[in-house]
Amino acid sequence: MQKYLQITTDVGVELIAADDVLYCQSSTSSAAKIALKGGSNHIAVSGANLTSGFAEAVHAALIVAAETKWTEVVSVVKLPGGVTIQSLTVTSGV
C-alpha cells in the first residue's frame, strides 16, 4: 500500500508519495529540496524559516509513515512554529 506525506502550503494541502522520497535538505531559510528516487527529479520547496526544522519534520513524517499500519496511508509533516511553505515544484536534476 502506498503511503503519502501531507504538507500544507500557502496554496493548500499537497501529497507526496513517501516511497519516492530519498531525503530532504534545507539549503537556505527560503529554499529546500526533497530528493526523489531515481535522481533525475526533486521537489523544490519555497518558504520561510526552512532551516528551522523543515527537513527534520519531513524525515520524522517518513519514519511515522514507515512505522504505522498499512491502513494509515497519510503521514502529516508537522511544521515547526514559524516555518511556512509557499510552494512545492517538481524540478529536473539534483
C-alpha positions, -999 to 999 in steps of 0.1 A, spaced: 0 0 0 13 34 -10 19 59 18 18 97 14 34 127 32 9 156 36 24 191 35 3 222 40 13 251 18 0 286 12 -19 271 -18 -34 242 1 -26 206 11 -2 187 -11 5 149 -10 39 133 -19 44 96 -23 65 87 7 81 57 -11 96 81 -37 114 103 -11 151 97 -5 159 127 18 152 163 25 176 192 30 172 229 36 198 249 18 187 284 29 159 298 51 138 302 19 147 271 -1 148 234 5 149 202 -16 131 169 -13 153 144 -33 133 117 -52 143 82 -61 160 78 -95 180 110 -90 166 128 -121 140 149 -103 135 166 -69 108 187 -53 119 224 -49 104 238 -17 99 276 -13 90 290 21 101 309 52 124 297 80 131 264 63 164 260 82 144 259 114 134 223 113 117 217 79 140 188 68 138 172 103 99 174 101 99 156 67 123 129 80 101 124 111 70 121 89 88 94 68 95 75 100 59 77 111 48 65 76 71 35 78 60 26 114 22 29 110 0 1 98 -9 -1 61 -44 14 65 -29 47 77 -18 60 44 -12 97 52 16 110 74 14 147 82 45 168 81 42 188 113 59 221 106 77 237 135 65 272 146 74 299 122 81 276 92 58 282 63 57 266 29 48 288 -1 51 262 -29 63 227 -40 76 223 -75 89 192 -92 122 201 -108 146 182 -131 181 175 -119 197 172 -85 
